[in-house]
């Protein structure tokens, strides 16, 4: 629309806006213009139209309030907390570029340069870093279909039938839970709501029709209800199960399972979980993963399933280890690309990406008419490759034109970008409105890392969350991408540890030791919080052991910040950043050779890409371990779909453990 704010007709737009006047017929122009107008409306940018009171036809205008951000002020702490989320997720977050550009827009006019924060005490390894080129395209396609209420069609690998089947789905929501991406929607084949794992979608995703909208999301649908489901609850309910936890694990059940059912605590410290279930095998897996500290009470049908599973495990571990198939030939078409900088991204919408580029350039002009910027620096700030920056500058020369002049223009000359300011450029100094996709990306980043590791900055993130919703023009919080509660740790524990790290203060924790099997009080010097394989770990100097130790957050019952400080030690934290699961950063002293059946092979391979697929669809893996009891439970929790092949003495112990448990259920 006109930079002077007057209303203009379609013919003026066709004549004055580059890209519309290149020999197009009036009919072709009309289709293109109204399509572009609909695209802008989907971004929350409404172009007004009304009848021309002095002539025939419609005239159009774009009020500033429909384009620029509402007057929302973000504090320095809020912006830095948001940027910390980006810093920690960059390189493995599918929306990194989108988040970076949105942050740049929010920072305009604040004097905040968004320099890298002090995050040396934190590292993250999200399972979603296995995101490849095709997965990123599917995520963007589903995001668009969800926003536009479009029914989609795709091929899906169902683990239940072990077949690839065509599915027609109304996508209600996406979510990140159980360490991966999922879509929740109405399955036309099942006539019910179903959950689909993104990695199991094959080939192209296509729209079923050309209609603008195909469905409405039911008013009573809440995506968070599905994100919080446990693996044994992903489907129609079969009944309610009762599980006892020993006094040693009663607190653990309360801390980690309370959202999945009713927890009944007992005077001796034990607890009973009453939980609705749909998948009995998955529930048995929960119990067998802690075989010495949990016991399935009922119902009888589920106890019968437990007995069958344990008998199968015992049988599979009798006698000599079975022979396995030969290794499968490598898939030449397999792709594994990080979702971060230099890898595939879910890219911003074309319009919002260009708008952020314009506002970035206006900010860098700092009131001057001309400025020269290093191309490398601009590309870094905007998340561009050089060719992408060149394309953006070419597009900018089109969209910022008005009656022979420009608002702002950029020309690449060698390693420099020459930026020129024109009259009326002040119109672009305000940051444009956040699009729904940008807002969802920012809120997702907060939910992924905010509570677990940024507890000291969490109040800033919480207030920033509300402002983001406001800055997006009032996006409905229910339209955000939900993150399952299983990704979050106790806030007070995280807050104490975070303050201990940033302030060099001692922290006292209550920890369930895997060595002694008892709850122990430890005074620690916290140095690093690391997320890996869906779990969170604390790397610290233990005053009791007088050595560096790794503590799993899940096993920390409580944490208390002490007044006493400590002088940081010169510790080598590099091994813990690559894999914090092994105490002292050293490789485990023993390794077990394990075979996984085709039923679970793909799932295990998704979590551990270094494993070896076999010709029959099964999987061979080497698993490092410290405690024999842990390795036995690791085999048991696969409910007969994992067989320990070596070492022989541990293989015998797995069979004996399964037989003892059979007796306890009969």
C-alpha positions as CSV (number, residue, x, y, z in Angstrom):
1,X,0.0,0.0,0.0
2,X,1.1,3.6,-0.4
3,X,3.8,4.8,2.0
4,X,1.9,8.0,2.4
5,X,-1.1,6.0,3.9
6,X,-3.6,6.9,1.1
7,X,-6.0,4.2,-0.2
8,X,-5.1,2.9,-3.7
9,X,-6.8,0.8,-6.3
10,X,-5.8,-2.5,-7.8
11,X,-4.7,-0.8,-11.1
12,X,-2.2,1.4,-9.1
13,X,-0.9,-1.7,-7.3
14,X,-0.4,-3.6,-10.6
15,X,1.3,-0.6,-12.2
16,X,3.6,0.5,-9.3
17,X,4.6,-2.7,-7.6
18,X,7.4,-4.6,-9.3
19,X,6.5,-8.2,-10.0
20,X,2.9,-7.5,-10.8
21,X,3.3,-5.4,-14.0
22,X,5.4,-7.7,-16.2
23,X,2.9,-8.2,-19.0
24,X,0.4,-9.9,-16.8
25,X,-3.3,-9.8,-17.9
26,X,-5.8,-8.3,-15.5
27,X,-7.1,-11.8,-14.7
28,X,-3.6,-13.2,-13.9
29,X,-2.8,-10.2,-11.8
30,X,-6.1,-10.5,-9.8
31,X,-5.4,-14.2,-9.0
32,X,-1.8,-13.4,-7.9
33,X,-2.8,-10.4,-5.9
34,X,-5.7,-12.0,-4.0
35,X,-3.5,-15.1,-3.4
36,X,-0.8,-12.9,-1.9
37,X,-3.4,-11.1,0.1
38,X,-4.7,-14.4,1.6
39,X,-1.1,-15.4,2.4
40,X,-0.6,-12.1,4.4
41,X,-4.0,-12.7,6.1
42,X,-2.7,-16.1,7.3
43,X,0.3,-14.3,8.8
44,X,-2.0,-12.0,10.7
45,X,-1.5,-9.0,8.4
46,X,-4.9,-7.9,7.2
47,X,-5.2,-5.6,4.1
48,X,-8.3,-3.6,4.3
49,X,-10.6,-3.1,1.3
50,X,-13.6,-0.9,0.7
51,X,-15.6,0.6,-2.2
52,X,-14.1,3.7,-3.7
53,X,-16.5,6.5,-3.0
54,X,-15.3,8.5,-6.0
55,X,-15.3,5.8,-8.6
56,X,-15.9,2.1,-9.3
57,X,-14.1,-0.8,-7.8
58,X,-12.3,-1.4,-4.5
59,X,-9.5,0.5,-2.9
60,X,-7.0,-1.0,-0.4
61,X,-5.0,0.1,2.6
62,X,-2.7,-1.4,5.2
63,X,-3.1,0.4,8.6
64,X,0.1,0.5,10.6
65,X,-1.5,-1.4,13.5
66,X,-2.1,-4.3,11.1
67,X,1.6,-4.6,10.2
68,X,3.8,-3.3,13.1
69,X,4.1,-5.0,16.4
70,X,1.9,-3.8,19.2
71,X,3.6,-1.6,21.7
72,X,5.3,-4.4,23.7
73,X,8.5,-3.6,25.6
74,X,10.9,-6.5,26.4
75,X,13.3,-6.0,29.2
76,X,17.0,-6.7,28.7
77,X,16.7,-9.8,31.0
78,X,13.8,-11.2,29.0
79,X,15.6,-10.7,25.6
80,X,18.8,-12.3,26.9
81,X,16.8,-15.2,28.4
82,X,15.2,-15.8,25.0
83,X,18.5,-15.6,23.3
84,X,19.9,-18.1,25.7
85,X,17.3,-20.5,24.5
86,X,18.4,-19.9,20.9
87,X,22.1,-20.2,21.8
88,X,21.6,-23.6,23.5
89,X,19.3,-25.0,20.9
90,X,21.1,-23.7,17.8
91,X,22.5,-26.5,15.7
92,X,19.8,-28.9,16.6
93,X,16.5,-26.9,16.8
94,X,14.3,-27.1,13.7
95,X,13.2,-23.5,14.1
96,X,16.6,-21.9,14.8
97,X,16.5,-19.5,11.9
98,X,12.9,-18.5,12.5
99,X,13.7,-17.9,16.2
100,X,16.8,-15.9,15.4
101,X,15.0,-13.5,13.0
102,X,12.1,-13.0,15.5
103,X,14.6,-12.2,18.2
104,X,16.3,-9.7,16.0
105,X,12.9,-8.0,15.4
106,X,12.1,-7.9,19.1
107,X,15.6,-6.4,19.9
108,X,15.2,-3.4,17.6
109,X,15.3,-0.1,19.4
110,X,16.4,-1.6,22.7
111,X,20.2,-1.2,22.2
112,X,20.5,-4.9,22.8
113,X,23.0,-6.6,20.4
114,X,22.0,-10.1,21.5
115,X,25.6,-11.1,22.1
116,X,26.1,-14.7,23.2
117,X,25.3,-15.1,26.9
118,X,27.4,-17.0,29.4
119,X,26.2,-20.5,28.8
120,X,29.4,-22.5,29.3
121,X,27.8,-24.3,32.3
122,X,25.1,-25.8,30.0
123,X,25.0,-28.1,27.0
124,X,22.2,-29.9,25.2
125,X,22.0,-32.8,22.9
126,X,18.4,-33.1,21.7
127,X,17.4,-36.4,20.1
128,X,15.8,-34.2,17.3
129,X,19.3,-33.4,16.1
130,X,18.8,-36.4,13.8
131,X,16.4,-34.2,11.9
132,X,17.1,-34.6,8.2
133,X,16.1,-32.8,5.0
134,X,12.9,-34.7,4.4
135,X,11.8,-34.5,8.0
136,X,12.2,-30.7,8.0
137,X,10.0,-30.4,4.9
138,X,7.3,-32.6,6.5
139,X,7.3,-30.5,9.7
140,X,6.8,-27.3,7.7
141,X,4.1,-29.0,5.6
142,X,2.2,-30.2,8.7
143,X,2.6,-26.8,10.3
144,X,1.0,-25.1,7.2
145,X,-1.8,-27.7,7.0
146,X,-2.6,-27.3,10.7
147,X,-2.7,-23.5,10.4
148,X,-4.9,-23.6,7.3
149,X,-7.1,-26.5,8.5
150,X,-6.2,-28.6,5.5
151,X,-6.7,-32.4,5.4
152,X,-3.5,-34.2,4.3
153,X,-2.6,-37.5,2.9
154,X,0.7,-39.4,3.4
155,X,2.2,-42.9,3.7
156,X,2.9,-44.0,7.3
157,X,4.9,-46.9,8.7
158,X,2.8,-48.4,11.4
159,X,4.7,-50.4,14.0
160,X,1.6,-52.3,15.0
161,X,1.2,-53.9,11.5
162,X,4.9,-53.4,10.4
163,X,3.5,-52.0,7.1
164,X,3.5,-48.8,5.2
165,X,-0.1,-47.6,4.8
166,X,-1.8,-44.6,3.3
167,X,-3.4,-42.3,5.9
168,X,-5.8,-39.3,5.5
169,X,-5.6,-37.1,8.5
170,X,-7.0,-33.7,9.8
171,X,-3.9,-32.4,11.6
172,X,-5.0,-30.8,14.9
173,X,-1.6,-30.2,16.4
174,X,2.1,-30.9,16.4
175,X,3.9,-31.7,19.7
176,X,7.4,-32.5,21.0
177,X,7.3,-35.3,23.6
178,X,9.1,-38.5,24.4
179,X,12.2,-37.0,22.8
180,X,10.7,-36.7,19.3
181,X,8.2,-34.9,17.1
182,X,4.6,-36.1,16.7
183,X,1.4,-35.0,15.0
184,X,-2.1,-35.4,16.6
185,X,-5.1,-35.5,14.3
186,X,-8.3,-37.1,13.2
187,X,-7.6,-40.3,11.3
188,X,-10.2,-40.8,8.5
189,X,-9.3,-44.6,8.4
190,X,-9.8,-45.1,12.1
191,X,-12.6,-42.5,12.6
192,X,-10.8,-41.4,15.8
193,X,-8.0,-39.2,17.0
194,X,-4.6,-40.8,16.5
195,X,-0.9,-39.8,17.2
196,X,1.6,-40.0,14.4
197,X,5.4,-40.0,14.8
198,X,7.0,-37.6,12.3
199,X,10.0,-39.9,11.5
200,X,7.6,-42.7,10.4
201,X,5.9,-40.6,7.7
202,X,7.2,-41.7,4.2
203,X,7.3,-39.7,1.0
204,X,5.3,-36.6,0.2
205,X,2.6,-35.0,2.3
206,X,-0.2,-33.7,0.0
207,X,-3.4,-31.8,0.5
208,X,-6.5,-33.8,0.0
209,X,-8.5,-30.9,-1.7
210,X,-8.1,-27.4,-3.1
211,X,-10.6,-25.9,-0.7
212,X,-9.4,-23.1,1.6
213,X,-10.3,-25.1,4.7
214,X,-11.3,-28.7,5.1
215,X,-12.1,-29.2,8.8
216,X,-12.6,-27.5,12.2
217,X,-10.8,-28.5,15.3
218,X,-13.3,-29.7,18.0
219,X,-13.7,-27.1,20.7
220,X,-12.9,-29.7,23.4
221,X,-9.6,-30.7,21.9
222,X,-6.5,-29.9,24.0
223,X,-3.2,-30.8,22.5
224,X,-1.5,-30.7,25.9
225,X,-3.6,-33.7,27.0
226,X,-1.8,-35.8,24.4
227,X,1.7,-34.4,24.9
228,X,1.5,-35.5,28.6
229,X,0.5,-39.1,27.9
230,X,2.9,-41.8,28.8
231,X,4.0,-44.5,26.3
232,X,1.5,-46.9,27.8
233,X,-1.4,-44.4,27.3
234,X,-1.0,-43.7,23.6
235,X,-4.3,-45.2,22.5
236,X,-7.8,-46.1,23.6
237,X,-7.9,-47.0,27.3
238,X,-8.0,-50.6,28.3
239,X,-8.3,-50.2,32.1
240,X,-6.6,-49.0,35.2
241,X,-3.4,-50.6,36.5
242,X,-2.0,-50.5,40.0
243,X,1.8,-50.5,40.6
244,X,3.6,-50.6,44.0
245,X,6.9,-48.8,44.5
246,X,9.2,-49.6,47.4
247,X,10.1,-47.0,50.1
248,X,13.4,-46.4,48.2
249,X,11.4,-45.4,45.1
250,X,8.2,-44.0,46.5
251,X,9.4,-40.4,46.2
252,X,10.5,-41.1,42.6
253,X,7.0,-42.2,41.7
254,X,5.6,-39.0,43.2
255,X,8.2,-36.7,41.4
256,X,8.0,-38.4,38.0
257,X,4.6,-40.1,37.6
258,X,2.1,-38.0,39.4
259,X,0.8,-36.4,36.2
260,X,0.1,-39.9,34.8
261,X,-2.4,-41.1,37.4
262,X,-3.1,-41.0,41.1
263,X,-0.2,-41.5,43.5
264,X,-1.0,-43.0,46.9
265,X,1.8,-42.4,49.4
266,X,2.3,-44.7,52.4
267,X,3.8,-44.1,55.9
268,X,6.9,-46.2,55.2
269,X,7.8,-44.1,52.1
270,X,6.4,-46.5,49.6
271,X,3.8,-45.5,47.0
272,X,1.1,-46.9,44.8
273,X,0.4,-45.6,41.3
274,X,-3.1,-46.0,39.8
275,X,-2.8,-45.2,36.1
276,X,-5.1,-45.7,33.1
277,X,-3.4,-47.7,30.3
278,X,-3.9,-48.7,26.7
279,X,-0.7,-50.6,26.0
280,X,-0.1,-53.4,28.5
281,X,3.4,-54.2,27.2
282,X,4.6,-50.6,27.7
283,X,3.2,-50.7,31.2
284,X,5.1,-53.9,32.0
285,X,8.2,-52.2,30.6
286,X,7.8,-49.4,33.2
287,X,7.7,-52.0,36.0
288,X,10.6,-54.2,34.7
289,X,12.9,-51.2,34.2
290,X,13.0,-51.0,38.0
291,X,12.4,-54.7,38.7
292,X,13.7,-54.6,42.3
293,X,11.7,-51.5,43.3
294,X,8.3,-51.8,41.5
295,X,5.7,-54.5,41.4
296,X,2.5,-54.8,39.3
297,X,-0.5,-55.4,41.5
298,X,-3.3,-55.7,38.9
299,X,-5.5,-56.1,37.1
300,X,-5.2,-60.0,36.8
301,X,-5.2,-59.8,33.0
302,X,-2.2,-57.5,33.0
303,X,-0.4,-59.7,35.6
304,X,-1.0,-62.7,33.2
305,X,0.7,-60.7,30.4
306,X,3.6,-60.0,32.8
307,X,4.0,-63.7,33.5
308,X,4.0,-64.5,29.7
309,X,6.6,-61.8,29.1
310,X,8.9,-63.0,31.8
311,X,8.6,-66.6,30.7
312,X,9.6,-65.5,27.2
313,X,12.6,-63.7,28.5
314,X,13.7,-66.7,30.6
315,X,13.4,-69.0,27.6
316,X,15.4,-66.7,25.4
317,X,18.3,-66.7,27.9
318,X,18.6,-70.5,28.3
319,X,21.5,-72.3,26.8
320,X,23.8,-70.9,24.2
321,X,23.2,-67.5,22.6
322,X,21.3,-67.7,19.3
323,X,22.9,-66.9,16.0
324,X,22.1,-63.6,14.4
325,X,21.5,-62.6,10.7
326,X,24.2,-61.0,8.6
327,X,24.6,-57.2,8.6
328,X,22.3,-55.4,6.2
329,X,23.8,-53.4,3.3
330,X,24.0,-49.7,4.0
331,X,21.2,-47.6,2.6
332,X,22.8,-45.3,-0.1
333,X,19.8,-42.9,0.2
334,X,20.1,-42.5,3.9
335,X,20.5,-38.9,5.0
336,X,21.3,-37.6,8.5
337,X,21.7,-33.8,8.7
338,X,21.6,-31.7,11.7
339,X,18.6,-29.4,12.0
340,X,20.8,-26.4,13.0
341,X,23.0,-23.8,11.3
342,X,24.4,-25.3,8.1
343,X,21.7,-28.0,8.1
344,X,18.1,-28.2,7.2
345,X,15.7,-25.8,8.9
346,X,12.0,-25.2,9.0
347,X,12.4,-21.8,7.3
348,X,10.5,-18.6,8.1
349,X,7.6,-17.6,5.8
350,X,9.0,-15.7,2.8
351,X,7.3,-12.5,3.8
352,X,8.3,-12.5,7.5
353,X,11.9,-13.4,6.6
354,X,12.1,-10.4,4.3
355,X,10.4,-8.1,6.8
356,X,13.0,-9.1,9.5
357,X,15.8,-8.4,6.9
358,X,14.4,-4.9,6.3
359,X,14.1,-4.1,10.0
360,X,17.6,-5.5,10.7
361,X,19.1,-3.2,8.0
362,X,17.2,-0.1,9.3
363,X,18.6,-0.8,12.8
364,X,22.2,-1.1,11.4
365,X,21.8,2.2,9.6
366,X,21.5,3.9,13.0
367,X,20.0,7.0,11.5
368,X,22.6,7.4,8.8
369,X,21.8,7.5,5.1
370,X,24.5,5.0,4.1
371,X,26.4,2.2,5.8
372,X,28.7,-0.6,4.7
373,X,28.4,-3.9,6.5
374,X,30.5,-7.1,6.2
375,X,28.5,-9.7,4.3
376,X,29.8,-12.5,6.6
377,X,28.5,-10.6,9.7
378,X,25.1,-10.0,8.1
379,X,24.7,-13.6,7.0
380,X,25.6,-14.7,10.6
381,X,23.1,-12.4,12.2
382,X,20.3,-13.3,9.8
383,X,21.1,-17.0,9.5
384,X,21.7,-16.7,5.7
385,X,24.1,-18.2,3.2
386,X,25.6,-15.7,0.8
387,X,23.3,-16.7,-2.0
388,X,20.3,-16.3,0.3
389,X,21.3,-12.8,1.2
390,X,21.7,-12.0,-2.5
391,X,18.1,-13.3,-3.1
392,X,16.8,-11.2,-0.2
393,X,18.4,-8.1,-1.5
394,X,16.9,-8.7,-5.0
395,X,13.4,-9.2,-3.4
396,X,14.0,-6.1,-1.3
397,X,14.4,-4.0,-4.4
398,X,10.9,-5.1,-5.4
399,X,8.9,-4.9,-2.2
400,X,10.4,-1.7,-0.8
401,X,9.8,0.3,-4.0
402,X,7.2,3.1,-4.1
403,X,6.6,5.4,-7.1
404,X,10.1,5.3,-8.3
405,X,11.9,5.5,-4.9
406,X,12.8,3.0,-2.2
407,X,12.5,2.8,1.5
408,X,15.8,0.9,2.0
409,X,18.1,-0.8,-0.5
410,X,21.0,-3.2,-0.2
411,X,23.7,-4.1,-2.8
412,X,26.4,-6.7,-2.3
413,X,29.8,-5.6,-3.5
414,X,32.5,-8.2,-2.9
415,X,32.6,-8.9,0.8
416,X,30.6,-5.9,1.7
417,X,26.9,-5.0,1.8
418,X,26.1,-1.4,0.9
419,X,22.9,-0.3,2.6
420,X,21.2,2.9,1.6
421,X,18.4,4.8,3.4
422,X,15.7,6.7,1.5
423,X,13.0,9.2,2.5
424,X,10.0,7.5,4.2
425,X,12.4,4.8,5.5
426,X,11.3,5.7,9.1
427,X,8.2,3.6,8.4
428,X,10.4,0.5,8.6
429,X,12.2,1.3,11.9
430,X,9.5,-0.4,13.9
431,X,9.6,-4.2,14.1
432,X,6.8,-5.9,12.1
433,X,4.3,-8.1,13.7
434,X,5.4,-11.6,14.8
435,X,3.7,-14.3,12.7
436,X,1.9,-17.2,14.4
437,X,4.8,-19.6,13.3
438,X,7.4,-17.3,14.8
439,X,5.5,-17.0,18.0
440,X,5.1,-20.8,18.2
441,X,8.8,-21.3,17.6
442,X,9.7,-18.9,20.4
443,X,7.3,-20.4,22.9
444,X,8.5,-23.9,21.9
445,X,12.1,-22.9,22.6
446,X,11.1,-21.6,26.1
447,X,9.2,-24.9,26.8
448,X,12.1,-27.1,25.6
449,X,14.8,-25.6,27.8
450,X,13.3,-23.0,30.1
451,X,12.3,-24.9,33.2
452,X,15.0,-27.7,33.1
453,X,18.1,-25.6,33.0
454,X,17.3,-21.9,33.1
455,X,15.6,-21.9,36.5
456,X,17.4,-18.8,37.6
457,X,16.1,-17.0,34.5
458,X,12.8,-18.7,34.4
459,X,10.8,-15.7,35.8
460,X,12.1,-13.7,32.9
461,X,11.1,-16.4,30.5
462,X,7.6,-16.6,31.9
463,X,7.0,-12.9,31.6
464,X,8.6,-13.0,28.1
465,X,6.2,-15.8,27.2
466,X,3.1,-13.7,27.9
467,X,4.6,-10.8,26.0
468,X,5.3,-13.0,22.9
469,X,1.7,-13.9,22.8
470,X,0.8,-10.2,23.0
471,X,3.4,-9.3,20.3
472,X,2.0,-11.8,17.9
473,X,-1.4,-10.0,18.1
474,X,-3.0,-12.3,20.7
475,X,-2.1,-15.8,19.4
476,X,-4.2,-18.3,21.3
477,X,-1.9,-20.2,23.7
478,X,-3.7,-23.4,22.8
479,X,-2.3,-23.1,19.3
480,X,1.3,-23.4,20.5
481,X,3.4,-26.6,20.0
482,X,3.1,-28.5,23.3
483,X,6.0,-30.1,25.0
484,X,5.4,-33.2,27.2
485,X,5.8,-32.8,30.9
486,X,8.2,-35.7,30.9
487,X,10.8,-33.3,29.5
488,X,10.7,-31.1,32.6
489,X,12.5,-31.5,35.9
490,X,11.5,-30.1,39.3
491,X,11.8,-26.3,39.2
492,X,13.2,-25.8,42.8
493,X,15.9,-28.4,42.1
494,X,16.9,-26.7,38.9
495,X,16.8,-23.3,40.5
496,X,19.2,-24.3,43.3
497,X,21.6,-25.9,40.9
498,X,21.5,-23.0,38.5
499,X,22.2,-20.5,41.2
500,X,25.0,-22.7,42.5
501,X,26.7,-22.8,39.1
502,X,26.3,-19.1,38.3
503,X,27.3,-17.9,41.8
504,X,30.0,-20.6,42.6
505,X,28.0,-21.7,45.7
506,X,27.8,-25.2,47.2
507,X,24.6,-27.2,46.8
508,X,23.4,-30.0,49.0
509,X,21.4,-32.7,47.2
510,X,19.6,-35.9,48.2
511,X,20.5,-38.5,45.6
512,X,19.5,-42.1,45.1
513,X,23.0,-43.7,44.6
514,X,23.3,-46.5,42.1
515,X,26.4,-47.7,43.9
516,X,24.9,-48.2,47.3
517,X,21.2,-48.3,46.3
518,X,20.4,-45.9,49.1
519,X,19.4,-42.3,49.4
520,X,22.5,-40.2,50.2
521,X,23.1,-36.5,51.1
522,X,25.9,-35.0,48.9
523,X,27.5,-31.6,49.1
524,X,28.6,-30.7,45.6
525,X,30.3,-28.0,43.5
526,X,28.0,-27.8,40.4
527,X,29.8,-27.2,37.1
528,X,27.7,-28.4,34.1
529,X,24.1,-29.3,33.3
530,X,23.9,-31.5,30.2
531,X,20.9,-32.9,28.3
532,X,21.5,-36.1,26.4
533,X,19.3,-38.9,25.0
534,X,16.2,-37.4,26.6
535,X,17.7,-37.2,30.1
536,X,19.3,-34.4,32.1
537,X,22.6,-34.8,34.1
538,X,24.5,-32.7,36.5
539,X,28.3,-32.8,36.4
540,X,29.8,-31.7,39.8
541,X,32.7,-32.1,42.2
542,X,31.4,-34.3,45.0
543,X,32.8,-33.3,48.4
544,X,32.0,-36.8,49.9
545,X,33.9,-38.7,47.1
546,X,36.5,-35.9,46.6
547,X,36.1,-36.5,42.9
548,X,34.1,-35.4,39.9
549,X,30.7,-37.2,39.6
550,X,27.7,-37.3,37.3
551,X,24.2,-37.1,38.8
552,X,21.0,-37.9,36.9
553,X,18.4,-35.2,37.6
554,X,15.7,-37.9,37.7
555,X,17.4,-39.4,40.8
556,X,17.8,-36.1,42.7
557,X,15.1,-36.0,45.3
558,X,15.9,-32.4,46.5
559,X,18.5,-29.7,46.2
560,X,19.3,-26.9,48.7
561,X,21.5,-23.9,47.9
562,X,24.1,-23.4,50.7
563,X,25.7,-20.0,51.8
564,X,29.2,-21.3,51.4
565,X,31.0,-20.6,48.2
566,X,33.7,-22.5,46.3
567,X,36.7,-21.6,44.1
568,X,36.1,-23.2,40.7
569,X,38.5,-26.1,39.9
570,X,40.3,-26.5,36.6
571,X,38.2,-29.5,35.4
572,X,38.2,-31.0,32.0
573,X,34.5,-30.9,31.1
574,X,34.9,-31.8,27.4
575,X,34.1,-35.5,27.8
576,X,30.9,-34.7,29.7
577,X,29.7,-32.4,26.9
578,X,30.0,-35.2,24.4
579,X,28.3,-37.8,26.7
580,X,27.5,-37.1,30.4
581,X,26.0,-40.5,31.0
582,X,29.3,-42.2,32.1
583,X,30.7,-41.3,35.6
584,X,34.0,-39.4,35.5
585,X,33.6,-39.0,31.7
586,X,35.3,-42.4,31.2
587,X,34.0,-45.2,29.1
588,X,32.2,-47.9,31.1
589,X,34.4,-50.8,32.0
590,X,32.1,-53.5,30.6
591,X,30.1,-53.9,27.4
592,X,27.2,-56.2,26.6
593,X,26.3,-57.5,23.1
594,X,22.5,-57.3,22.7
595,X,20.2,-58.4,19.9
596,X,16.9,-56.5,19.3
597,X,14.0,-58.0,17.4
598,X,12.5,-56.3,14.3
599,X,9.6,-55.2,16.5
600,X,11.8,-52.6,18.4
601,X,14.8,-52.5,16.1
602,X,13.8,-49.3,14.3
603,X,12.9,-47.6,17.6
604,X,16.3,-48.5,19.1
605,X,18.1,-47.4,15.9
606,X,16.4,-44.0,16.1
607,X,17.8,-43.5,19.6
608,X,21.2,-45.0,18.9
609,X,22.2,-44.4,15.2
610,X,25.5,-46.2,15.7
611,X,23.9,-49.6,16.0
612,X,24.0,-52.3,13.3
613,X,20.9,-53.2,11.3
614,X,20.7,-56.8,10.2
615,X,19.2,-58.3,7.0
616,X,16.1,-59.8,8.8
617,X,15.2,-56.3,10.2
618,X,16.7,-57.0,13.6
619,X,19.4,-55.0,15.3
620,X,22.8,-55.6,16.9
621,X,24.1,-53.3,19.6
622,X,27.0,-52.9,22.0
623,X,25.8,-51.4,25.3
624,X,28.3,-50.1,27.9
625,X,27.4,-50.5,31.6
626,X,28.8,-50.2,35.1
627,X,26.3,-52.1,37.3
628,X,25.2,-55.6,36.4
629,X,21.8,-54.9,37.9
630,X,21.2,-52.0,35.6
631,X,22.1,-54.1,32.5
632,X,19.7,-56.8,33.6
633,X,16.8,-54.3,34.0
634,X,17.8,-52.8,30.6
635,X,17.1,-56.2,29.0
636,X,13.9,-56.9,31.0
637,X,12.4,-53.5,30.0
638,X,12.2,-54.6,26.3
639,X,9.7,-57.3,27.3
640,X,11.2,-60.2,25.4
641,X,12.3,-58.1,22.3
642,X,15.9,-57.9,23.5
643,X,18.3,-60.8,24.0
644,X,21.6,-60.5,25.7
645,X,24.2,-62.5,23.7
646,X,27.4,-61.8,25.7
647,X,29.0,-61.9,28.2
648,X,27.8,-65.4,29.1
649,X,27.8,-65.0,32.9
650,X,25.5,-61.9,32.6
651,X,23.3,-63.8,30.1
652,X,22.7,-66.5,32.8
653,X,21.9,-63.8,35.3
654,X,19.2,-62.3,33.0
655,X,17.5,-65.7,32.7
656,X,17.6,-66.3,36.5
657,X,16.2,-62.8,37.2
658,X,13.2,-63.4,34.8
659,X,12.5,-66.8,36.6
660,X,12.5,-65.2,40.0
661,X,10.1,-62.6,38.9
662,X,7.8,-65.2,37.3
663,X,7.5,-66.8,40.8
664,X,6.6,-63.4,42.3
665,X,3.6,-63.1,40.0
666,X,2.2,-66.6,40.3
